[in-house]
Amino acid sequence: MYATPETDDGWITAIREPDGETLVVEARFALPRRFRDLVRGRESELVFAARSRLARLGINITPLGEPVFNGRVCDLRLSVVAAIRAYGMAEHLERLITPGLRVGRLVYCPRDTRLSSTEIHGLIQDNQIQVPAGFSLDAHGYLILRPQQQLFRFRKPLTFQEVNAVAYHADGKELLNRLQVRTMVDNIELPPNDGLVTACSMFLHRHYVVLQNLDDSLGFHLQATVLDPVSTRGTNIYLEFINRSDQLIVNPTVAATVHEAVHSEPQRHYWHGGPKPLPAAAEPEYRSLSQVFDRLEGSPLLVPGCHRLMAATTDPAALLAGGMPELLCGRSDNPGNPRVQPDPQSDADPSSVLDEPIDCAGTGPLADLPDGAGATLLLGYFPNLIEHTEICAAALRRQIARIVFRRASFEHGVFLSDRDHGRLADYEGLGVEVYWCNEARGHVVRHVFRGLRGYFTAPDMVDRFRSTLVFAIYGSIKPLSEPEIACTERLITNLRGLFGSDIGILTGGGPGSMQQVTATAHRLGLMVGSSFIETMDQETNKSADFYQTFQARSRQSRQRWFEIASFHLFLIGGVGTLEEIGLTLTDMKLGVIESSPIVFLDSSGGDFYWQGLKDQFTRMARAGRMPTSLLDNILMTADPDEVPRFYKKALRLG
């Protein structure tokens, strides 16, 4: 795992008297011990980097003076100004800039981790970093970046409510992406005494980049100056320029230094919450946990007929050693509906119609846990509605810290429903870890979110899953011929050659081309993921490093989980692949996912498989029924060696 050495975002603590159109504020930054130890004696090498979403609003935040260190915190005076006048932020500034607003971070940029021009050139040649086409390197180790011919403008003047949501809400950047639209231009014209937002393509894997305003004759970049590893991967790496002169600037550029990122070994967090195995776990993790489930589910204390186990413990070591949990109960699959009234014509006693199911459901046993207990909750099945509401209430009081479930569904085996995925999102929002003791795979996996989508992966692969560059590859479940296998292997080898080994391959997880892609990727040392769908005609592969499952009725929403992919490639397939093509193109058209190059590869060796679709796309674009920008971003080929060349051209990489 590679990261920028930095603090978390600092926040405004006080507002000072405005200086003309500029607001002056005080900000505070928390300094974790590890960060303090890293920068001790070298505080002069800290750089303030403003939040990118504020810079994209045209708001520039710059330091005034040196930071003042006081133990675990640092205070810094900042100036805030609406620098891009065309965006109209000046009228919102005083209401927006209030105590509590997160403004940016302190980044440690030591001179001894900065790379020379020779070292940077070597990284570019070896595809260890990808930088914009037309870049330059000077003798002092400055990388000169030239943005693509595109501008980002707002669809309409923003209201204060929209600006406030962008600045303060956790998903404010998603809102900003919808409000700010891209326009292609022949040349970027930076008007006098104003500014604009543009972008470039860049891929950073193990390095971070610090933008430098050496000479503002070709534009002055706002203070959002640090591009991090992993998160800096794509076509929309935003650059915000202002022109401080009274003359027009055409095609602005910015200089940058490149630094080695900090490498940290991935930490494994076990189902009991600790970073190391418990001494009581003599067996491998899955086997020892399965034995605990077997013992609890076979306990004579459980009510007959109520087989949905719920157990909670604050001492997992004692549980592994044969002890009992603090809470143990069983629940029915159908707890009944309290709103349903008994049939007045029934001979049954009305007072007893719902008593047994509701009591068996156990509405509230977690309340017996003390607040802040941080217990581990073991469940026979993934939570149903009643269990979910109780778990959420307990999570708010920090009574439980993690969930470990054994089975995904009574009726659907290992496959989760749409409601289940919504519940997983709720647990993530409440800070509850979720683990699956998966009997089908014989392992214990942790649920991890990447952006808005979560997958299950081994605890020691969490960091790798979060940082890998993902390619979604779609195709048929039919077996591949030997020439088709060779073509597929060549494709994946080329992807690794262009982007390095820090990439992952995501498929539907079935047989045929998907299985061949999985086998090839593993042979090349790449991470492999699968989005499994409940079907009757295929087996799920058992070798995916990260995966998610979907019941048959969740077929359409399953496509949302492919959003973690930066690139989409289609091998020859049938109607299922055709549906995935339509969903992917529609998502790009609507801005649900970022527009990126799309590859259609024909490995059949016969008549070109995609010719009919190619003709249809051309006809749709000619009729105005498909954006030409999408068509320009599509490659249809039978040559896997053409793919890396296409990516470099489409992404405008040097």
N, C-alpha and C positions, 0 to 999 in steps of 0.2 A: 504494500500500500504506500502510495506517495502523496505527500500533502505539502502545502505551503506553510512555513513556520509563521504562525499568526495568532492573534487573539480572536475571540468572538467579537461580534459587532458591539461597538460602544454606543452609548445612549446619551442624549442631551439631558443635562442636569439643571441648567439655568439659562435664561435668555437675558442678554445684556442690551444696552441701548443700541438701537440701529444706527448704522453709520451710512446715511444716505439711503441708497437702495440695497445696502448690504446689512444682513442681520449678523450679530455677533453672539455666539453661544458658547457655553462650557459643556464639554463632553467628558464622560468617564469610561474607562476601559478596565475590565477585570483582567488581572494578570495571573494565570495559573502558575503553580510552582514550577512545572516543567519549562514553561516559557520564560519565567524569571531566571531560572538557572541557565537557559540557553543564551540569553542576551546580556547577562550581567557583565558590566564593564564595556559593553559595545552598544549602548542605547542610541548612540548617534547614527547607527545603521538601521534604525527603524524608519519605516515609511508609512504615512497615513494614506489609506486607500478608501475612497468614498464608496458607498453602496451603489452598485451599478444601476439599480432601478431608479434611484434619484437622478443619476446622471442622464439616464434615458428620458427623464422628464425635463431635461435641460437645466437642472439645478446643480450648481457647482459648489462644493464644500472643500475649503482649503484650510490648512493649519495656520494659525497666527502664533508664532513663537515656538518654543521647544516644549515637549511634554514634561509634566511635573510628576515624578514618581513618588508614591507613598505606600510602600509595602506591597499589598496585594492589588492595588489599583493604580491607575495613571490618569491624570487629568490633562486635558488639552483644550486650548481655546481655538475656535474655528470661526471662519466667516462663511456665510451662506448667501448665495446670490442666484437670481433667476438669469442664467447666462445666455440661454437661447431664447431670445425675445419672441421669436415667431411662435413659440409654444404657449405663450400667455400665462406662465406660472407666477409672474410678479403679483398679480391680484390675489393669488391664493397663499402666498408665501408666509405671511404673518400668522394666518390661522393654521397652516400646516406644520410649521416649525414650533413644536411645543416640547416640554420635558417628557422624556420617555421615548422619543423618536430615535430609532437606531440609524446611525449615520455612516458607519464604516468600521474599519478594523486597522490595527497596527500590524504591519508586516515586517518581519526581520529579513533584511536583504544584505547579508554579509558579503564583503568584497571577495572573500576567499572561495565562495561558491559560484561566483560569476564566471561565465564561460568566455573564452576568447573567440575571435572571429573564426579561427581555424577549427576550434572545437565545435562551434555552432555549425559550420559548413559540413563537418564530418557527420554530425547528427542528422542533418538534412539529407545528405547523400545516402545514409544508412536507413532512412525512413524511420528514425527514432523520434523525430518531430516532423510535423508537416506545417509549412508556413505558406502565406499567400503568394501567388504568382507575381512576378515583378519585384520581389524583395531585393534589397541590397544589404551588403555587409561592409562596414567601413573598417579601417585599420585599428580602431579603438574598441572593437567588439560590439558595436551598436548594430542591431538588426533594424533596417528601415522597412517599415510595413506600409504597403499601399492598399487601401480598401478597394472593394469591388465597386463597380459602377451602379450603386444603388443608394437610395435614400429611404429613411423611415419617417413617415408623417402620421399625424393623427387624423382619423376619419372626420373628426369634428372637434371644435374647442371643448376641452375637458371641463366638466363641472367640478366643484370642490369635492363632492362626494366621491367621484371617480378618482381624483388625485389622492384623496385621503385613503381610499381603499388600496390603491397601488402602494402607498408608502407604509401603511400600518398593517395590512392583512397578511397572513401567512402565505396565501395564494395570490398576493398582489401582482407578482410577476406574470402569472397566467393571464390575469386581467389585462395587464399592460401589453402582452403579446397579441391580444385580440383588438385592442384599441389602436395600436401602432402598426401601420401597414407599410409594406415595401413597394417602392416605385423604382423601376430600372431607368437609368439615364445614360447618356453618352459620356458625359463628364460631370464630375461632382463640383458644383459651383458653390463656394463658401462665401456668402455675401459679407460686405463690410459690417463690422460691429454687430454681428449676429452669429448664429451657429447652426449646426445640423447634426443628425445622427446617421451614421452609415455602418457598414459591417465588412468583415472579411471572413475567410475560411481559415481555420487553424485547428490543429490537433496536438495537444500536449499530453504526454503520458507520464513522464518522470521528471518534468521540469516546470518551472513557473517563469512567467515573463513580466517584467516591470517596464511600463511605458514611461518615456522620458521626454520632457519638453526642453530639448536642447536649443532649438531655434524656432520661433513661432512664425517665421516668414511663410511657412507652408501649413500653418494652422497650429492652434494651441489645444492640446487634448485636456479634457476635464479630468478631475482628480480620481476617477475610477480607473486606476492605473495598473492593477495587478490582475493578470490572467492566470488562473490556477490550473494545475494538472487535473486531468480527468474531466472536470466540468468544462474546460475549454476544448470542446470537441464538436465541430459542426460548421455549418455555413453562416450562421448568424452570430458571429463573435462581434459584439457591438463596439463601435468606436464613436466617441462624441467629441466633436471639434467646435471651437469658436474661432472667430477672426477678430483679433483685437486691433486691426488696422482699419483705415478708411479706404482700402483698395480691395478689389475682388481677388480671391485665391481660388485657383482651379486645381482639383485633384490633390487634396491635402495628404500629407504623410506624417508618420510619427516614428520616432526612434524607440528602441527597446533594448533592454539587457535581458539575458537569459541566465537563470540560476538553477542549480541542482535542487530538486525538491528533497524534503526529508523523508527517508524511508523508515517505515516502522513495521515490525513483524506482526502479522495478524494475530489477534488474541482469540482464543476459543472460549466461548461462554457456554457452559453446560446447562442442561435442563433445570438444574437446581439453582442456577444463578451464579455459580462460582466459576472462576477462570481455570480451575484444575479439577481433575476427577476427585470424587470423595473417597477417603480411605476405605469406607464400607463397601464401595462398588468393586468387588473382586472380579466380577464378570465384565465383559465388554459392555459399553453403555447401553446398547439396545437390549441385550439379553437381561441385564440386571433390572432395567426399568420394566421390561415385559413381565419379569417374575413378580415385581411389585404389583403391577396391574392384575395379574392372575390371582395373587393372594387376596387383594382387596375385593375383586369382583366375586370371588368365591367365599367371601366372609359370611358366616351365619347371621351377622348383625343386619344384613340388608333385608328389606321387606320383600317377600316373594312377589314376583311379577313386576317389580320396579327395578329394572336392570341397567338403567342409565347411571352409572357410577359417578358420584361426586365426592372427592376426598380433598382435604386441605391439610398441609403440614407446614410448620415453620422450621422443622428439623429434618431435612431430607436424608441426612446421614443415618438418623435413627430409623427412618422408614426403610432404607436399604438394608439395615441390620435386622429387620424383622419387627420393628416397633409399629405402633398404631398411629394413624394421623389424628390431629385434633378434631377433625370433622370427617364423618363417613356416613353417606346416605345413598339411597338408590332412588331413581326417578322413573316414571312411566314415559313411554314414547308419546302418548296422547293424554296430556294432563287435563283435557276438557276445556270448555269455554265458559267462564263464569257468567257471561252475558246470556247464555242459552238457558231458558226456563224449562223446567220439567214438563212433560206431557200431562195435562190434567186428567186424561183418560187412562193413564198408566196405573197399574196396581202397586207400583213401587212407592216406597215412602219418599215423598218429595224432599225431605230434609237429608236423605242419604244419597240422592242421585249423583251429586258431584263431590261428596265429601272424600271418598277414597282417592279418586284421581288427583284432586287438588292437594290433599295431604301428602300423597305420594310424590307429587311434583316438588313439594318442599319449598314454599314461597318464603324464603328468607333465612336458611341456615347459615349463610355466610355472615349474617349480622352478628353471630356469636364470636367472630374473630375480633380481636382488639384493633382499633384504628392504628394504622402504621405498622401492622404486623408484617407486611411484605411476604405473605405466604405463597407457597407453590400450590396451585390447584390442579388436581388430576381428574380428568373426565373420561368416561368410557366412550363418549361420542362428542363430536364437535357440538358446541352449545346450540340449543334450540332457543326459541323466543323468550320463554320464561327464564331459562338459565342466563341468557344474554343480558336481560334487564337487571338481574340480580348481580351478575359479574360487573356490569358497568357501575352500579351503585357502590359495590365493594371497592372497585378500582379508584373511584373518586375519594374514598376514605383511606386509600393506600393499604387496605386490608389484604389485598393480593397483589403480587408483582408479576406473576407469570402463570400461564395456562399450559398444561401438557395434556393433549387429547390422544386417544388411541385409534379411534375409527372416525372417518369423515362423515359417513352416513349409513343409517340402517338399511335403507332401500337402495342406495346408489353406490355402495362400496366406497372406493377411494375418491369419488367425485363430489365436489362441493357445488352448492347452488349459488345463484346470484345473491340471495340473502346472506349466505355464509360469507361471501366476499365483502359484503357491506359490513358485517360484524367484525371481520378482520381489520377493516379500516377503522372501525370504532376503537378496537383495542390498541391499534397503533397510536391513535389520537390521545388515548388515555394513558399511554406509556406502559402498557401491559405486554410483556414478551409472550409469544406463542410458539410452542414446540409441538411437533407431531411425532409420536412413537409409531411409525409407519410399518405395519406388519407386512404389507406387500413388498416393501423394499428392504425390510430388516435393518432399519436404521432410524436414528433420531435426528430430525431436521428442524431448523428454526425458520420462522416466517420473517422475511426481510423485505422492507419496502425500498423500491428504487423509484423515486419520483412519486407518482400516484399509484403505482402498481406493485403488488407484493408477490414474492415467490418463496418457495421453501428451498433451503439449501443447508448443507452441513455447516455446523457452527464454525469450523475452521476455514470455510470458504466465504464467509460473509463479506469480508473486506474485498476479496477478489471479485465477487459478484457485483458489488457496488461500483467498482472502478473499471470493469472491463468494457470495451467498446463492442456493442452488440450488433450483429448482422442477422436479420430475419431471413431465413431461406425456406421457401414454400415449394411443394412438389407433390408428386403422385405417390400412392401407396404401392404401386406396381413395382415388381423387381426391376432392377436396372441391368442392362447388358454390360459386357466387359468394356466396350468403347464408352458407354455412358458413365460407367464408374470412373474410368480414367479421366474423362472430361470434368467430372465433378471434383475429383481429387486435385486436378490442375487448377480449378477455380479457387478452391480453399487455400491451396498453396500460394496462389497469387495474392489473395487477400492478406495472408500473413506476411508475405514479402513487402506489401505496400504499407501496412499499418502495424507491423510487429506482432509479437506473441501475446500482447495484452488485449486480445479480442475474444469475443464469445460468439457462438453460433446458436441461434434460437430457431427451433422447428416445431411442428405440430406433434412430434414424438411418435409417429407411426412407423410402419415398415417402409420398404421400398427406398425411394430417394432420400427420405428423411432419415432412415436408419443408416444409409450409406454416408450421408453428410455427418451424422453423429460419429460413426466409426472413424472417418477420415480426420475430423477435427480432433478427436481424442488422440489419434496416432501422432498428430502434429503438436500435441501439448496444449491445445486450446480448450477453453471452457465451453460446455455444451448445456443448453437449456431446452425445455420442452413445455408447451402448453397443451396438456392432454385434454381431449374431449371424449365424453362417454359415447362410444359407438359399438355396434355389433360386429363390425367387419375387420377390426384390427386390434392387435395387442399393443399395449404401451411399452416403450423400451424401458429397460431397468437401469440404464447407465447415465441418465441425465444428471448433471451436477447441480442444476437448479430447475425447479419445475412448479407448475401450478395445474390444478385439475378443475374441470368444468362439467357439470351435468349437461345432458343433451339439450335441455331447454335453455341453457346458457350459451348456446352456440354463437349468437351474434355478439354478446358482450365479451366473449372470449377474445375477439379481435383487439379489444382495448388493451389487453396484456402484451400485445406486440408493440405497443407504444414505446417500450424501453429500447427498441432497436433504433439505431441511427440510420441504417440502410436496409433496403428491402430487395431481395433477389428472388426471381421466380424461375424454377426449373419446370420442365414440361409436366403438365398435370391435367386434371379433368375439371368437372364442374365445381368441385370444392376449391381448387386453385383459382378458378375463374371468379368465384365469389370473393376470395381474398384479394384478388387484383382490384375488383371494384371497390371494396371497402377501403383499401389502402389509398387508391387514387382519390376517392371521395374525401377521406380524412385530410389529405394534403390540400385539396381544393378548398375545403372549409376552414383550413387552418387548425384543425384538431391536432395534427402532428406537423412537425417541421418538414417543409418540402426538401427532399434530398434525391440524389440520383437513384433511378430504378433500373434494374437489370433484368432482362428476360433472356435466359440461356437455353438454346436448343442443342441437346447433346445426342439427338437421335441418329444423326448422320444421313437422314433422308431429306425429303422436301422440307423447306423451312417451316417448322411447326407453328411459329407465331405470325406467319405472313398475313393471315386473315385478320388477326387482331391489330396488326400494324396498319393495314389498310383502313380498318374501322376507325382507329384513333386519328389517322390523317383526315378522314372524312368528317369526323366529329369536330376536330379543330377548325377545319375549313368552314364548317357551318356555324361556328361560334358556340358549340356545345361542349367544348373542352378547352381549358386555358392553354394557350400555346406554350406558356412557361412550363406546364407539366410535360407537354410533348417534347420540348427541348431537353428535358431532364431524363429521357428514356433511351436506353440502349437495348436493342434486340440483336442478338448475335449468336453464332455457333462457335465462336472462338473465345475460349476463356482467357487467352492472353490479351484480348482487347479490353477486358474489364478494368484492370488497373490504369490503363491509359485513359479510358473514359472517365474514371473517377477523378484523376488529376485534372483533366480538362473541365469537367462539369463543376468541380469544387474550386477551380481556379487556384490550384496548389502549385507552388514552385518546385 
